Amino acid sequence: MLRTHTCGELRIQDLGKKVTITGWVQKLRNKGGLLWIDVRDRYGVIQLLAEEGKTPIPIIDICKSVGREYVISAKGIVIERVSKNPNMPTGDIEIMLEEITILNASKTPPFLIEDDTDGGDELRMKFRYLDLRRAEVRKNLELRHQLNQQTRQYLDNLGFIDIETPVLIKSTPEGARDFVVPSRMNKGEFYALPQSPQTFKQILMVAGFDRYYQIVKCFRDEDLRADRQPEFTQIDCEMSFITQEDILETFEGLIKHLFKTVKNVELPILPTMTYADAMQWYGSDKPDTRFEMKFVELNSIIKGKGFQVFDEAELVIGIVAKGCAQYTRKQIDELTEFVKRPQIGAKGLVYIRHEAENIFKSSVDKFYNQDELANIAKTMSSNVGDLMFIMSGEAKKVRKQLCELRLEMGNRLGLRKKDEFSALWVVDFPLLDWDDETQRWHAMHHPFTSPKNEDIVLLENGDLGNVRANAYDMVINGTEVGGGSIRIFQREMQEKMLSILGFSPEQAKAQFGFLMDAFEYGTPPHGGIAFGFDRLCAIMGGADSIRDFIAFPKNNAGRDMMINSPSTIADEQLKELGINVL
Amino acid sequence: MLRTHTCGELRIQDLGKKVTITGWVQKLRNKGGLLWIDVRDRYGVIQLLAEEGKTPIPIIDICKSVGREYVISAKGIVIERVSKNPNMPTGDIEIMLEEITILNASKTPPFLIEDDTDGGDELRMKFRYLDLRRAEVRKNLELRHQLNQQTRQYLDNLGFIDIETPVLIKSTPEGARDFVVPSRMNKGEFYALPQSPQTFKQILMVAGFDRYYQIVKCFRDEDLRADRQPEFTQIDCEMSFITQEDILETFEGLIKHLFKTVKNVELPILPTMTYADAMQWYGSDKPDTRFEMKFVELNSIIKGKGFQVFDEAELVIGIVAKGCAQYTRKQIDELTEFVKRPQIGAKGLVYIRHEAENIFKSSVDKFYNQDELANIAKTMSSNVGDLMFIMSGEAKKVRKQLCELRLEMGNRLGLRKKDEFSALWVVDFPLLDWDDETQRWHAMHHPFTSPKNEDIVLLENGDLGNVRANAYDMVINGTEVGGGSIRIFQREMQEKMLSILGFSPEQAKAQFGFLMDAFEYGTPPHGGIAFGFDRLCAIMGGADSIRDFIAFPKNNAGRDMMINSPSTIADEQLKELGINVL
């Protein structure tokens, strides 16, 4: 090693040691004959000292010649600092220079390598190697490594086996968003990159592997939002001979283990909420349960008072913003504008200020007298000083709209703290979802999810919308971090499901024939779950975006700004692959 | 869990316990009122017993109805066996059936699920889920999992950080064997799948991560040999602030750790052999050192005796096959045919039998008298009873040919045992290799490998063939399991190297500009290594082919026989991707 110590490890106990450190020049100071250089590496920062008159002149000269981000090697004696820095782990000591070597020079970086950088997103991505030197980004990747390690430790201990599934697999027309790979050896044919190893992990259950996991790259070619990446990582798991309860217990254990070992946070027992309850109370299948503010249904008490908007609505629901009765007209207007934005699409927002005991001020005073408002307040458990918001409309839509308002109020009231964690299971999802656009049933989770035994009769009677699935999501702080299901494991049921989803028998055979064949050779009952690892890292790191938990992310156009990819390829190569660019 | 115990864990101590097991029916026997069913899972095999007259008739009936590979659940009492089976861990006990449920039926498998299967390669690949049930294949994947775990443990302990590098990267014309991925969002442009994360791990060193590792899929679109796969896995590592010695020490430690923890084998200190010595002694840069049989150079003593073949040869070399003097004419003819096969291409093979003290019988008796043969024997350290083989020709070619003969003799003499392991480092590889076909210099390792400091003068003088690289391979039992180098870390040298390799400045910039730019912002000295993980698993598992250490391998045509991939894709999808099939 070119060093005896890292920049982070020397302490007052090391006084007098002759050491060699290597690293990057973070900062230089030159004060009347005293020169200090702060040197940084992955482990910390240490201060070097040279003193004119004492330190040999050639060393002083080198010290004066180095600039920010130069890579140096420095040898010297650990001495006690005159003025200590309690904010630095190495702040009690410094190194009195005896030798210094420039290992590599550096141009002036295009932005500051500090926690608060002046680099914009684009610059940071282009010079990602400099951005990654920032302690904040480095810590994110260190957190990711720890979560990876602890995930493996937990699952290894439970007898899960890590098995690599292939990356070059088969395209399915269903997966319209497959990335494909032309095959040179089989011209005109393509591999696809997996959106998940779903069928392979089921095949591993057929093969008897019993408990499988993999931390694995998956791929989806879709238009990217701020928090999506074309390649992403899953903690992918599957178990045999289990019930849904076993899966929930096992992976509740995983998430608790991760929070405990990596964040030193003891999660309480995860509550289980049905999909129906989550929609009714929070208007979302991934409720942010860091705060209450549950929806209250008001149809029975609010209709029939002459307010046409409510009278004609399928559903009238409200939430209570505690202590917000003094919200100004301007604040309420802002919130009204918020819910009327096209992304949310509400028609309006009704408020009731709970100003004092039995004294209310509302935007619908024309239609509701104080007694009626008091009755609403009582139903909503509003107290003096609270502010009630009420929305109405088509049930599905208004729930979504009020959900957005609830989250916005959570933000405004500081109820969504990044260092507080509220995790739960959402269960009993519908098996199928009707898509108006394509006029077809879609699998809410995926086509391999089994219906609840007690709902199979509905499936057979064609009451498809009411069939519940053995499907579950883990939700933390309003984000779905993982989801899974108990799978179909019998050919007949799988064929029925694919037929409901619009597959012809030929299509079903071409795409999933191998899986259905496998079901005929002794497939055990099985189920599993997959966690979005990038997302889990971001949530546990208290961040909104997954991007800084990925070493080399792509931008919203799917482009790697550092290597400038994708790019054109040579005509020869296209020819060899048997394809043409249109 | 649907079971209380696995099929592998019950012992005599468990007598009297009421247990439930689940698994696959391995075997059924029905002997005069006694029915036995062997049930198998990942953990072992256990025997169930039903007895006519004692066991309820419905249970007997179910027992009689199950077939091989049915998935069942069985409940009963652990009892002592009348006739124990010492070859089975559970052989002292059996389960007296009280309940049995068929969880899923099975058709008769197309081949036997036994260690020695009757399934051919193609059938096994098509029904891979059945093949994976065989204990032998399962154990290979379990070995792989252990090696994965122990690799991580070793590297984690040394402060290496696991960082995921991207899979969708940039195609390089150099990497003619890149798999490419058309970009839908950037029509006409392509990503490439990485042949290795080489440039990214170097960028991580620029970023200051210091010690990186990843167990990562890599891709190469080349014509497949028996032991190549289009997707393969590497243990990929890189370190900063190190010398070559540090790398060798660190990864010698890794391999010893793996052998110790997984195979309980203590590897001795790995010898280091220069490339030049390896070529001189073994005719290979990956010598199988499980046995000696080193090459002996004979030019100085064998030429000038009138045997034109030797006289005109650039190099005459031989090996001694100990104790083979009694080889028959037929055996020797076989070996002569072996080296004359087109794959090896030798013109002939000279032998000298060391029949008795100073008595020799050779195929060149016409040209060499007994004294001369004695002198050759002395030079070759041959003893009475040995057989000498001598080959001649162009130095480079004859070494390769004799290498093949040496390995063949190793096989015939049983000197290449699968459970013996001989590991070494081969170092000081040439930096560059002249390719006659393309009339160009190629990087022997890759374009980022640094030349030895003392050979830079040769590089500058244009003596390119004699420049040695800071490159090293780890070789086990004649197979390269890992290789790496100390990298170039200065822009000027990297530019020079790319220019030697025939890159124009524009090409160099287009492909590796980001790396060379990075070199200008404080790049530390660094180097690394990558191990072929599939290969390492196969060698440690004592197998020749990597295929059975991969859960879902592809065949020699790059095809996944189970899912039947690659396959054609829909015209719509091609259109969306902006490509055409020729």
Boltz contact constraints between the chains, C-beta under 6 A:
constraints:
  - contact:
      token1: [A, 1]
      token2: [B, 242]
      max_distance: 6.0
  - contact:
      token1: [A, 1]
      token2: [B, 246]
      max_distance: 6.0
  - contact:
      token1: [A, 2]
      token2: [B, 241]
      max_distance: 6.0
  - contact:
      token1: [A, 3]
      token2: [B, 241]
      max_distance: 6.0
  - contact:
      token1: [A, 22]
      token2: [B, 241]
      max_distance: 6.0
  - contact:
      token1: [A, 24]
      token2: [B, 522]
      max_distance: 6.0
  - contact:
      token1: [A, 42]
      token2: [B, 208]
      max_distance: 6.0
  - contact:
      token1: [A, 42]
      token2: [B, 210]
      max_distance: 6.0
  - contact:
      token1: [A, 69]
      token2: [B, 521]
      max_distance: 6.0
  - contact:
      token1: [A, 69]
      token2: [B, 522]
      max_distance: 6.0
  - contact:
      token1: [A, 70]
      token2: [B, 522]
      max_distance: 6.0
  - contact:
      token1: [A, 71]
      token2: [B, 522]
      max_distance: 6.0
  - contact:
      token1: [A, 71]
      token2: [B, 524]
      max_distance: 6.0
  - contact:
      token1: [A, 104]
      token2: [B, 522]
      max_distance: 6.0
  - contact:
      token1: [A, 104]
      token2: [B, 523]
      max_distance: 6.0
  - contact:
      token1: [A, 106]
      token2: [B, 521]
      max_distance: 6.0
  - contact:
      token1: [A, 106]
      token2: [B, 522]
      max_distance: 6.0
  - contact:
      token1: [A, 107]
      token2: [B, 520]
      max_distance: 6.0
  - contact:
      token1: [A, 107]
      token2: [B, 521]
      max_distance: 6.0
  - contact:
      token1: [A, 129]
      token2: [B, 203]
      max_distance: 6.0
  - contact:
      token1: [A, 129]
      token2: [B, 206]
      max_distance: 6.0
  - contact:
      token1: [A, 129]
      token2: [B, 207]
      max_distance: 6.0
  - contact:
      token1: [A, 129]
      token2: [B, 518]
      max_distance: 6.0
  - contact:
      token1: [A, 132]
      token2: [B, 207]
      max_distance: 6.0
  - contact:
      token1: [A, 133]
      token2: [B, 207]
      max_distance: 6.0
  - contact:
      token1: [A, 133]
      token2: [B, 208]
      max_distance: 6.0
  - contact:
      token1: [A, 141]
      token2: [B, 163]
      max_distance: 6.0
  - contact:
      token1: [A, 145]
      token2: [B, 161]
      max_distance: 6.0
  - contact:
      token1: [A, 145]
      token2: [B, 162]
      max_distance: 6.0
  - contact:
      token1: [A, 148]
      token2: [B, 162]
      max_distance: 6.0
  - contact:
      token1: [A, 161]
      token2: [B, 145]
      max_distance: 6.0
  - contact:
      token1: [A, 162]
      token2: [B, 145]
      max_distance: 6.0
  - contact:
      token1: [A, 162]
      token2: [B, 148]
      max_distance: 6.0
  - contact:
      token1: [A, 163]
      token2: [B, 141]
      max_distance: 6.0
  - contact:
      token1: [A, 163]
      token2: [B, 551]
      max_distance: 6.0
  - contact:
      token1: [A, 166]
      token2: [B, 552]
      max_distance: 6.0
  - contact:
      token1: [A, 167]
      token2: [B, 217]
      max_distance: 6.0
  - contact:
      token1: [A, 167]
      token2: [B, 231]
      max_distance: 6.0
  - contact:
      token1: [A, 168]
      token2: [B, 231]
      max_distance: 6.0
  - contact:
      token1: [A, 169]
      token2: [B, 565]
      max_distance: 6.0
  - contact:
      token1: [A, 170]
      token2: [B, 563]
      max_distance: 6.0
  - contact:
      token1: [A, 170]
      token2: [B, 565]
      max_distance: 6.0
  - contact:
      token1: [A, 170]
      token2: [B, 567]
      max_distance: 6.0
  - contact:
      token1: [A, 171]
      token2: [B, 569]
      max_distance: 6.0
  - contact:
      token1: [A, 173]
      token2: [B, 570]
      max_distance: 6.0
  - contact:
      token1: [A, 179]
      token2: [B, 181]
      max_distance: 6.0
  - contact:
      token1: [A, 180]
      token2: [B, 569]
      max_distance: 6.0
  - contact:
      token1: [A, 181]
      token2: [B, 179]
      max_distance: 6.0
  - contact:
      token1: [A, 181]
      token2: [B, 181]
      max_distance: 6.0
  - contact:
      token1: [A, 183]
      token2: [B, 566]
      max_distance: 6.0
  - contact:
      token1: [A, 184]
      token2: [B, 221]
      max_distance: 6.0
  - contact:
      token1: [A, 185]
      token2: [B, 557]
      max_distance: 6.0
  - contact:
      token1: [A, 185]
      token2: [B, 558]
      max_distance: 6.0
  - contact:
      token1: [A, 186]
      token2: [B, 566]
      max_distance: 6.0
  - contact:
      token1: [A, 188]
      token2: [B, 581]
      max_distance: 6.0
  - contact:
      token1: [A, 189]
      token2: [B, 566]
      max_distance: 6.0
  - contact:
      token1: [A, 189]
      token2: [B, 567]
      max_distance: 6.0
  - contact:
      token1: [A, 189]
      token2: [B, 568]
      max_distance: 6.0
  - contact:
      token1: [A, 190]
      token2: [B, 566]
      max_distance: 6.0
  - contact:
      token1: [A, 190]
      token2: [B, 569]
      max_distance: 6.0
  - contact:
      token1: [A, 191]
      token2: [B, 565]
      max_distance: 6.0
  - contact:
      token1: [A, 191]
      token2: [B, 566]
      max_distance: 6.0
  - contact:
      token1: [A, 203]
      token2: [B, 129]
      max_distance: 6.0
  - contact:
      token1: [A, 206]
      token2: [B, 129]
      max_distance: 6.0
  - contact:
      token1: [A, 207]
      token2: [B, 129]
      max_distance: 6.0
  - contact:
      token1: [A, 207]
      token2: [B, 132]
      max_distance: 6.0
  - contact:
      token1: [A, 207]
      token2: [B, 133]
      max_distance: 6.0
  - contact:
      token1: [A, 208]
      token2: [B, 42]
      max_distance: 6.0
  - contact:
      token1: [A, 208]
      token2: [B, 133]
      max_distance: 6.0
  - contact:
      token1: [A, 210]
      token2: [B, 42]
      max_distance: 6.0
  - contact:
      token1: [A, 217]
      token2: [B, 167]
      max_distance: 6.0
  - contact:
      token1: [A, 221]
      token2: [B, 184]
      max_distance: 6.0
  - contact:
      token1: [A, 231]
      token2: [B, 167]
      max_distance: 6.0
  - contact:
      token1: [A, 231]
      token2: [B, 168]
      max_distance: 6.0
  - contact:
      token1: [A, 241]
      token2: [B, 2]
      max_distance: 6.0
  - contact:
      token1: [A, 241]
      token2: [B, 3]
      max_distance: 6.0
  - contact:
      token1: [A, 241]
      token2: [B, 22]
      max_distance: 6.0
  - contact:
      token1: [A, 242]
      token2: [B, 1]
      max_distance: 6.0
  - contact:
      token1: [A, 246]
      token2: [B, 1]
      max_distance: 6.0
  - contact:
      token1: [A, 514]
      token2: [B, 562]
      max_distance: 6.0
  - contact:
      token1: [A, 514]
      token2: [B, 563]
      max_distance: 6.0
  - contact:
      token1: [A, 518]
      token2: [B, 129]
      max_distance: 6.0
  - contact:
      token1: [A, 520]
      token2: [B, 107]
      max_distance: 6.0
  - contact:
      token1: [A, 521]
      token2: [B, 69]
      max_distance: 6.0
  - contact:
      token1: [A, 521]
      token2: [B, 106]
      max_distance: 6.0
  - contact:
      token1: [A, 521]
      token2: [B, 107]
      max_distance: 6.0
  - contact:
      token1: [A, 522]
      token2: [B, 24]
      max_distance: 6.0
  - contact:
      token1: [A, 522]
      token2: [B, 69]
      max_distance: 6.0
  - contact:
      token1: [A, 522]
      token2: [B, 70]
      max_distance: 6.0
  - contact:
      token1: [A, 522]
      token2: [B, 71]
      max_distance: 6.0
  - contact:
      token1: [A, 522]
      token2: [B, 104]
      max_distance: 6.0
  - contact:
      token1: [A, 522]
      token2: [B, 106]
      max_distance: 6.0
  - contact:
      token1: [A, 523]
      token2: [B, 104]
      max_distance: 6.0
  - contact:
      token1: [A, 524]
      token2: [B, 71]
      max_distance: 6.0
  - contact:
      token1: [A, 551]
      token2: [B, 163]
      max_distance: 6.0
  - contact:
      token1: [A, 552]
      token2: [B, 166]
      max_distance: 6.0
  - contact:
      token1: [A, 557]
      token2: [B, 185]
      max_distance: 6.0
  - contact:
      token1: [A, 558]
      token2: [B, 185]
      max_distance: 6.0
  - contact:
      token1: [A, 562]
      token2: [B, 514]
      max_distance: 6.0
  - contact:
      token1: [A, 563]
      token2: [B, 170]
      max_distance: 6.0
  - contact:
      token1: [A, 563]
      token2: [B, 514]
      max_distance: 6.0
  - contact:
      token1: [A, 565]
      token2: [B, 169]
      max_distance: 6.0
  - contact:
      token1: [A, 565]
      token2: [B, 170]
      max_distance: 6.0
  - contact:
      token1: [A, 565]
      token2: [B, 191]
      max_distance: 6.0
  - contact:
      token1: [A, 566]
      token2: [B, 183]
      max_distance: 6.0
  - contact:
      token1: [A, 566]
      token2: [B, 186]
      max_distance: 6.0
  - contact:
      token1: [A, 566]
      token2: [B, 189]
      max_distance: 6.0
  - contact:
      token1: [A, 566]
      token2: [B, 190]
      max_distance: 6.0
  - contact:
      token1: [A, 566]
      token2: [B, 191]
      max_distance: 6.0
  - contact:
      token1: [A, 567]
      token2: [B, 170]
      max_distance: 6.0
  - contact:
      token1: [A, 567]
      token2: [B, 189]
      max_distance: 6.0
  - contact:
      token1: [A, 568]
      token2: [B, 189]
      max_distance: 6.0
  - contact:
      token1: [A, 569]
      token2: [B, 171]
      max_distance: 6.0
  - contact:
      token1: [A, 569]
      token2: [B, 180]
      max_distance: 6.0
  - contact:
      token1: [A, 569]
      token2: [B, 190]
      max_distance: 6.0
  - contact:
      token1: [A, 570]
      token2: [B, 173]
      max_distance: 6.0
  - contact:
      token1: [A, 578]
      token2: [B, 582]
      max_distance: 6.0
  - contact:
      token1: [A, 579]
      token2: [B, 579]
      max_distance: 6.0
  - contact:
      token1: [A, 579]
      token2: [B, 581]
      max_distance: 6.0
  - contact:
      token1: [A, 580]
      token2: [B, 580]
      max_distance: 6.0
  - contact:
      token1: [A, 580]
      token2: [B, 582]
      max_distance: 6.0
  - contact:
      token1: [A, 581]
      token2: [B, 188]
      max_distance: 6.0
  - contact:
      token1: [A, 581]
      token2: [B, 579]
      max_distance: 6.0
  - contact:
      token1: [A, 582]
      token2: [B, 578]
      max_distance: 6.0
  - contact:
      token1: [A, 582]
      token2: [B, 580]
      max_distance: 6.0
